[in-house]
């Protein structure tokens, strides 16, 4: 009798159809066939399956899927970190935009444009100075008078550099209110305008 009971409890040799297996696992027969074709549920013969091995493999597959889902939810802190970094970048961009509006930060292309114009104008004045000064200096008999004329021309040329105002470094996006304060037009400044080029 003990031998008969042992045989009844031994499910390793039980073989069943796809329908019985599907009913036992709570899935469709087509799912059983699909799992069999992918190697999860081993077939004994066409349409016949080893019950114990199929249940064991199906449970293992569910565990693997569950761990994969857990790992993907564990990646949510990475998503939160990325969102936090994005917020930091947005804050920095706002700070840069504010500094730009206050005249404490200028776009590199605007600085290059203004400085090129100022230096080109000063260069032109310095290069034209000998022809302008030569005739006047030739008529002078006193060295102090010559020095005064040359010094006045140099100061005139250097005056180009002293005419700096922060507004010169703004592009087309500069708007001033009635008090002369800088107002930024949202439609003309993009996020790329806030980048500081080195």
Residue frames as qw, qx, qy, qz and C-alpha x, y, z in Angstrom:
[[0.000, 0.886, 0.463, 0.000, 0.00, 0.00, 0.00],
 [0.318, -0.768, 0.121, 0.543, 2.89, 2.37, 0.80],
 [0.398, -0.084, 0.611, 0.679, 4.28, 1.67, -2.67],
 [0.173, 0.650, 0.658, 0.338, 0.94, 2.61, -4.25],
 [0.178, -0.922, -0.241, 0.245, 0.79, 5.85, -2.22],
 [0.411, -0.519, 0.347, 0.665, 4.34, 6.73, -3.32],
 [0.331, 0.233, 0.680, 0.612, 3.36, 6.25, -6.96],
 [0.028, 0.830, 0.544, 0.121, 0.31, 8.51, -6.52],
 [0.275, -0.891, -0.033, 0.359, 2.44, 11.30, -4.98],
 [0.480, -0.281, 0.481, 0.678, 5.18, 11.06, -7.63],
 [0.463, 0.790, 0.243, -0.320, 4.22, 13.62, -10.26],
 [0.169, -0.607, 0.560, 0.538, 7.50, 13.41, -12.14],
 [0.247, 0.024, 0.886, 0.391, 6.06, 10.85, -14.54],
 [0.367, 0.643, 0.575, -0.349, 2.68, 12.49, -15.14],
 [0.172, 0.008, 0.543, 0.822, 2.03, 13.43, -18.76],
 [0.280, 0.639, 0.560, -0.448, -0.85, 15.63, -19.82],
 [0.439, 0.605, 0.480, 0.459, -2.30, 17.38, -22.87],
 [0.209, 0.240, 0.014, 0.948, -1.92, 21.08, -23.71],
 [0.407, -0.585, -0.354, -0.606, -5.54, 21.66, -22.63],
 [0.743, -0.539, -0.373, 0.135, -5.04, 20.14, -19.17],
 [0.589, -0.101, -0.151, 0.787, -1.76, 22.02, -18.69],
 [0.017, 0.409, 0.172, 0.896, -3.37, 25.29, -19.80],
 [0.560, -0.630, -0.377, -0.383, -6.29, 24.74, -17.43],
 [0.759, -0.415, -0.332, 0.376, -3.98, 23.93, -14.52],
 [0.476, -0.096, -0.054, 0.872, -1.80, 27.04, -15.08],
 [0.111, 0.788, 0.407, -0.448, -4.66, 29.37, -15.92],
 [0.001, 0.518, -0.426, -0.742, -3.39, 30.21, -19.41],
 [0.755, 0.460, -0.021, -0.467, -4.57, 29.52, -22.94],
 [0.910, 0.060, 0.370, 0.177, -3.63, 26.45, -24.96],
 [0.587, 0.752, -0.016, 0.301, -2.03, 28.71, -27.58],
 [0.179, -0.869, 0.409, -0.215, 0.20, 30.11, -24.84],
 [0.813, -0.323, 0.484, 0.029, 1.21, 26.58, -23.86],
 [0.835, 0.417, 0.246, 0.261, 2.11, 25.82, -27.50],
 [0.279, 0.898, -0.169, 0.294, 4.03, 29.09, -27.80],
 [0.449, -0.739, 0.481, -0.143, 5.97, 28.34, -24.58],
 [0.897, -0.051, 0.423, 0.117, 6.68, 24.85, -25.87],
 [0.703, 0.636, 0.089, 0.304, 8.06, 26.22, -29.15],
 [0.086, 0.880, -0.320, 0.340, 10.30, 28.62, -27.22],
 [0.582, 0.240, -0.704, 0.328, 11.62, 25.73, -25.05],
 [0.310, -0.415, 0.459, -0.722, 9.99, 26.68, -21.76],
 [0.795, -0.077, 0.412, -0.438, 7.61, 23.70, -21.70],
 [0.017, -0.367, 0.884, 0.288, 9.21, 20.44, -22.81],
 [0.817, 0.147, -0.139, -0.540, 7.10, 18.11, -24.96],
 [0.610, -0.215, 0.763, -0.009, 7.18, 14.37, -24.56],
 [0.352, 0.257, 0.772, 0.462, 5.43, 13.91, -27.89],
 [0.060, -0.295, -0.375, -0.877, 3.13, 15.94, -30.11],
 [0.489, -0.521, -0.240, -0.657, 0.57, 17.62, -27.84],
 [0.830, -0.442, -0.332, 0.072, 1.79, 15.75, -24.74],
 [0.101, 0.750, -0.370, 0.539, 3.77, 17.43, -21.90],
 [0.567, -0.147, -0.676, 0.447, 5.54, 16.37, -18.70],
 [0.329, -0.845, -0.351, -0.233, 3.43, 18.06, -16.07],
 [0.643, -0.649, -0.086, 0.397, 6.10, 18.51, -13.37],
 [0.549, -0.058, 0.248, 0.796, 8.77, 19.92, -15.73],
 [0.106, 0.604, 0.429, 0.663, 6.32, 22.27, -17.44],
 [0.408, -0.862, -0.289, -0.085, 4.99, 23.69, -14.16],
 [0.665, -0.497, 0.032, 0.557, 8.53, 24.05, -12.81],
 [0.448, 0.135, 0.331, 0.819, 9.76, 25.86, -15.96],
 [0.048, -0.744, -0.434, -0.506, 6.68, 28.08, -16.11],
 [0.513, -0.822, -0.196, 0.151, 7.16, 29.17, -12.49],
 [0.623, -0.297, 0.166, 0.705, 10.85, 29.88, -13.19],
 [0.282, 0.430, 0.403, 0.757, 9.89, 32.01, -16.18],
 [0.266, -0.854, -0.358, -0.267, 7.43, 33.99, -14.05],
 [0.621, -0.660, -0.056, 0.419, 10.17, 34.57, -11.45],
 [0.529, -0.003, 0.289, 0.798, 12.58, 35.80, -14.11],
 [0.059, 0.650, 0.429, 0.624, 9.93, 38.14, -15.49],
 [0.456, -0.842, -0.288, 0.010, 9.20, 39.38, -11.99],
 [0.624, -0.460, 0.073, 0.627, 12.90, 40.12, -11.35],
 [0.374, 0.294, 0.381, 0.793, 13.10, 41.97, -14.67],
 [0.167, -0.808, -0.387, -0.412, 10.14, 44.14, -13.65],
 [0.593, -0.741, -0.145, 0.281, 11.76, 44.77, -10.23],
 [0.591, -0.166, 0.200, 0.763, 15.01, 45.80, -11.90],
 [0.182, 0.523, 0.395, 0.733, 13.20, 48.19, -14.20],
 [0.356, -0.862, -0.283, -0.222, 11.42, 49.75, -11.21],
 [0.686, -0.517, -0.024, 0.511, 14.77, 49.89, -9.39],
 [0.476, 0.217, 0.263, 0.811, 15.96, 52.09, -12.25],
 [0.076, -0.876, -0.407, -0.245, 13.43, 54.73, -11.21],
 [0.465, -0.760, -0.010, 0.454, 15.98, 56.36, -8.89],
 [0.475, -0.055, 0.425, 0.769, 18.12, 56.87, -11.99],
 [0.102, 0.659, 0.540, 0.514, 15.14, 58.55, -13.63],
 [0.341, -0.896, -0.267, 0.101, 14.69, 60.72, -10.56],
 [0.551, -0.477, 0.190, 0.657, 18.39, 61.59, -10.65],
 [0.356, 0.263, 0.508, 0.739, 18.09, 62.55, -14.30],
 [0.089, -0.824, -0.467, -0.308, 15.04, 64.69, -13.56],
 [0.473, -0.799, -0.101, 0.356, 16.89, 66.36, -10.68],
 [0.510, -0.200, 0.345, 0.762, 19.87, 67.07, -12.96],
 [0.194, 0.552, 0.548, 0.599, 17.49, 68.49, -15.53],
 [0.265, -0.902, -0.340, -0.027, 16.01, 70.81, -12.91],
 [0.539, -0.591, 0.106, 0.591, 19.52, 71.94, -11.93],
 [0.408, 0.132, 0.478, 0.767, 20.28, 72.72, -15.57],
 [0.004, -0.760, -0.512, -0.400, 17.02, 74.68, -15.89],
 [0.423, -0.848, -0.181, 0.262, 17.92, 76.64, -12.73],
 [0.526, -0.345, 0.278, 0.725, 21.39, 77.45, -14.09],
 [0.273, 0.420, 0.544, 0.673, 19.85, 78.56, -17.38],
 [0.180, -0.882, -0.408, -0.150, 17.47, 80.86, -15.50],
 [0.508, -0.712, 0.014, 0.484, 20.37, 82.30, -13.50],
 [0.470, -0.051, 0.428, 0.770, 22.35, 82.89, -16.69],
 [0.108, 0.658, 0.549, 0.504, 19.33, 84.54, -18.32],
 [0.335, -0.896, -0.268, 0.118, 18.94, 86.79, -15.27],
 [0.527, -0.503, 0.202, 0.655, 22.63, 87.77, -15.35],
 [0.360, 0.269, 0.531, 0.718, 22.25, 88.51, -19.04],
 [0.069, -0.824, -0.478, -0.296, 19.24, 90.73, -18.35],
 [0.449, -0.843, -0.095, 0.280, 21.17, 92.54, -15.61],
 [0.400, 0.873, -0.256, 0.114, 24.08, 93.19, -17.97],
 [0.501, -0.658, 0.562, -0.018, 26.44, 90.96, -15.98],
 [0.618, -0.046, 0.744, 0.249, 26.69, 88.30, -18.68],
 [0.434, 0.640, -0.221, -0.594, 27.05, 88.75, -22.43],
 [0.925, 0.287, 0.248, 0.011, 26.89, 86.36, -25.34],
 [0.606, -0.353, 0.409, 0.584, 30.30, 85.68, -26.81],
 [0.455, 0.459, 0.518, 0.560, 29.23, 86.63, -30.34],
 [0.043, -0.957, -0.247, -0.147, 27.98, 90.02, -29.08],
 [0.512, -0.750, 0.206, 0.365, 31.24, 90.66, -27.20],
 [0.619, -0.020, 0.505, 0.601, 33.23, 89.69, -30.28],
 [0.303, 0.725, 0.459, 0.414, 31.15, 91.99, -32.50],
 [0.193, -0.976, -0.097, -0.013, 31.41, 95.02, -30.21],
 [0.579, -0.625, 0.316, 0.418, 35.10, 94.56, -29.42],
 [0.607, 0.211, 0.506, 0.576, 35.94, 94.04, -33.09],
 [0.184, 0.856, 0.337, 0.347, 34.12, 97.27, -34.00],
 [0.361, -0.925, 0.046, 0.111, 35.76, 99.23, -31.18],
 [0.641, -0.429, 0.417, 0.482, 39.26, 97.95, -31.92],
 [0.547, 0.429, 0.490, 0.525, 38.84, 98.42, -35.68],
 [0.042, 0.952, 0.212, 0.216, 37.76, 102.02, -35.10],
 [0.482, -0.814, 0.221, 0.237, 40.69, 102.65, -32.77],
 [0.704, -0.078, 0.479, 0.519, 43.11, 101.01, -35.23],
 [0.412, 0.694, 0.394, 0.440, 41.82, 103.22, -38.05],
 [0.154, -0.985, -0.024, -0.070, 42.32, 106.35, -35.93],
 [0.621, -0.606, 0.354, 0.349, 45.83, 105.28, -34.92],
 [0.662, 0.151, 0.508, 0.530, 46.82, 104.50, -38.51],
 [0.280, 0.798, 0.330, 0.420, 45.46, 107.80, -39.79],
 [0.428, -0.850, -0.095, 0.292, 47.14, 109.79, -37.03],
 [0.561, -0.273, 0.290, 0.725, 50.52, 110.32, -38.78],
 [0.271, 0.438, 0.495, 0.699, 48.91, 111.91, -41.84],
 [0.217, -0.874, -0.385, -0.204, 46.67, 114.13, -39.70],
 [0.557, -0.768, -0.028, 0.317, 49.40, 115.14, -37.26],
 [0.713, 0.051, 0.223, 0.663, 52.32, 115.50, -39.65],
 [0.237, 0.665, 0.237, 0.668, 51.33, 118.89, -41.14],
 [0.400, -0.878, -0.106, -0.241, 50.47, 120.43, -37.76],
 [0.786, -0.506, 0.096, 0.342, 53.64, 119.13, -36.12],
 [0.660, 0.299, 0.193, 0.661, 55.78, 120.35, -39.01],
 [0.051, 0.794, 0.125, 0.592, 54.74, 123.92, -38.24],
 [0.638, -0.768, -0.063, -0.015, 55.63, 123.62, -34.53],
 [0.389, 0.681, -0.473, 0.402, 58.95, 124.81, -33.22],
 [0.352, -0.510, 0.593, -0.514, 58.52, 123.69, -29.61],
 [0.304, 0.081, -0.949, -0.008, 58.79, 119.98, -28.57],
 [0.179, 0.210, 0.735, -0.620, 56.14, 120.45, -25.87],
 [0.532, 0.372, -0.011, -0.761, 53.68, 121.68, -28.50],
 [0.499, 0.262, -0.754, -0.337, 54.42, 118.60, -30.67],
 [0.126, -0.018, -0.942, 0.311, 53.95, 116.35, -27.65],
 [0.351, 0.275, 0.472, -0.761, 50.62, 118.01, -26.83],
 [0.593, 0.344, -0.316, -0.656, 49.28, 117.50, -30.39],
 [0.451, 0.176, -0.867, -0.114, 50.34, 113.81, -30.47],
 [0.023, 0.079, 0.844, -0.530, 48.95, 113.23, -27.00],
 [0.495, 0.278, 0.214, -0.795, 45.58, 114.77, -27.97],
 [0.625, 0.289, -0.542, -0.482, 45.39, 112.45, -31.02],
 [0.303, 0.100, -0.933, 0.167, 46.24, 109.41, -28.90],
 [0.225, 0.166, 0.667, -0.691, 43.59, 110.29, -26.33],
 [0.591, 0.299, -0.110, -0.741, 41.07, 110.71, -29.18],
 [0.571, 0.214, -0.753, -0.246, 41.92, 107.23, -30.50],
 [0.196, 0.000, -0.897, 0.396, 41.79, 105.68, -27.00],
 [0.412, 0.053, 0.286, -0.863, 38.45, 107.37, -26.36],
 [0.651, 0.061, -0.571, -0.496, 36.90, 104.63, -28.53],
 [0.494, -0.045, -0.843, 0.207, 37.63, 102.14, -25.75],
 [0.003, -0.079, -0.590, 0.804, 36.13, 104.32, -23.03],
 [0.485, -0.005, -0.158, -0.860, 32.70, 104.46, -24.68],
 [0.274, -0.087, -0.958, -0.015, 31.75, 101.03, -23.31],
 [0.565, -0.152, 0.285, -0.759, 28.20, 100.52, -22.09],
 [0.423, -0.017, 0.897, -0.128, 26.66, 97.10, -21.29],
 [0.639, 0.550, 0.324, -0.428, 23.90, 97.78, -23.82],
 [0.331, 0.665, -0.542, -0.393, 26.49, 97.64, -26.62],
 [0.045, -0.289, 0.955, 0.039, 26.94, 93.93, -25.92],
 [0.567, 0.301, 0.663, -0.384, 23.31, 93.02, -26.43],
 [0.201, 0.124, 0.766, 0.598, 22.12, 91.70, -29.74],
 [0.263, -0.297, -0.449, -0.801, 18.73, 92.32, -31.26],
 [0.504, -0.482, -0.715, -0.036, 17.02, 90.91, -28.15],
 [0.259, -0.170, -0.420, 0.853, 17.71, 94.02, -26.03],
 [0.178, -0.716, -0.479, -0.477, 14.59, 95.88, -24.96],
 [0.215, 0.033, -0.456, 0.863, 14.67, 98.79, -22.53],
 [0.137, -0.737, -0.657, 0.083, 11.80, 100.01, -20.37],
 [0.052, 0.937, 0.164, 0.306, 11.03, 103.70, -19.70],
 [0.501, -0.837, 0.203, 0.088, 13.68, 103.84, -16.95],
 [0.346, 0.733, -0.583, -0.054, 16.38, 102.42, -19.23],
 [0.569, -0.327, 0.739, -0.153, 16.35, 99.00, -17.56],
 [0.223, 0.256, -0.839, -0.425, 16.92, 95.97, -19.74],
 [0.766, 0.104, 0.399, -0.494, 13.87, 93.83, -20.51],
 [0.169, -0.204, 0.900, 0.345, 14.27, 90.48, -22.23],
 [0.683, 0.221, -0.165, -0.676, 11.82, 89.60, -24.98],
 [0.690, -0.144, 0.694, -0.148, 10.88, 85.93, -24.47],
 [0.815, 0.520, 0.222, -0.126, 10.20, 85.44, -28.16],
 [0.500, 0.799, -0.329, 0.063, 13.72, 86.39, -29.20],
 [0.106, -0.610, 0.756, -0.214, 15.84, 84.58, -26.63],
 [0.896, -0.006, -0.396, -0.202, 16.09, 80.83, -26.90],
 [0.841, -0.522, 0.123, 0.071, 17.69, 78.39, -24.48],
 [0.827, 0.210, 0.050, 0.520, 20.80, 78.23, -26.67],
 [0.163, 0.826, -0.060, 0.536, 21.31, 81.96, -26.11],
 [0.580, -0.772, 0.168, -0.197, 22.07, 81.31, -22.46],
 [0.938, -0.040, -0.007, 0.344, 25.06, 79.11, -23.20],
 [0.172, -0.912, 0.303, 0.217, 28.37, 80.68, -22.31],
 [0.877, 0.420, -0.097, 0.214, 30.99, 79.91, -24.91],
 [0.602, -0.671, 0.206, 0.381, 34.59, 79.74, -23.84]]
